[in-house]
Amino acid sequence: MSDDFILETEDLTKEFAGFVAVNGVSLRVTRGTIHALIGPNGAGKTTCFNLLTKFLRPTRGRIVYKGRDITAIAPADVARLGLGRSFQISAVFPHLTVLENVRVALQRKRGASFDFWRSKRVLDSFNDRAMALINDVGLSSFAQSTAVELPYGRKRALEIATTLALDPEMLLLDEPMAGMGHEDIDRISALIKAVSATRTVLMVEHNLSVVANLSHRITVLTRGRVLAEGDYATVSRNVEVRQAYLGVGHD
């Protein structure tokens, strides 16, 4: 497997009681790019993400990250290797402030699981880095707001900040624009573009204008298989891709 690719899969397959959700997917994500995984409802995109981050065990096939076979290792170990994931549904602590949410993520990276019981001075040592991350995602004015008070788009920005606090080398984003209005989409798109300057991004996204604007390469899934791959101009001209999307909603 090539050093040019940070993440690769070979014959990645997942079956559920006879139903094949992901079927022989071979994926190559080039370092330093934004790679989009798209497809109609039921294409297997989120299942594929769950396999990559080890929330599901593949029926067969293998996953290689930075030259290391990670097929059989635990989700927490994958995260420690620098593979960070945000979820389709915002996953933050709703009753902690924005600052506290990011600080918890920074504590997790440090491995200090008992810092919750330590002095305020120890906890405050994370504040400068937390505020820098909060500023990076445009949430400075919300630092003392509880997460539950934030508008939806700002919650997604906070989730990205908490994921970045773990300092991942590769970021997996599961439908980052889901449920957002135009203003939030523009803001999160700009954030993803900024993040990608120093990281590799793999994202599942249903908003094709976002995919067109951000992605260097696109893999199209349908019925669990790779249907097409290339840049946006290439896949958008593909007759089979057009047929797969025709009259079908996006998940």
Secondary structure, DSSP 8 states (H G I E B T S, - for coil): --TTEEEEEEEEEEEETTEEEEEEE--EEETT-EEEEE-BTTSSHHHHHHHHTTSS--SEEEEEETTEE-TTS-HHHHHHTTEEEE-SS--S-TTSBHHHHHHHHHHHHHT-TTGGGS-HHHHHTTHHHHHHHHHHTT-GGGTTSBGGGS-HHHHHHHHHHHHHTT--SEEEEESTTTT--HHHHHHHHHHHHHHTTTSEEEEE---HHHHHHH-SEEEEEETTEEEEEE-HHHHHH-HHHHHHHTT--B-
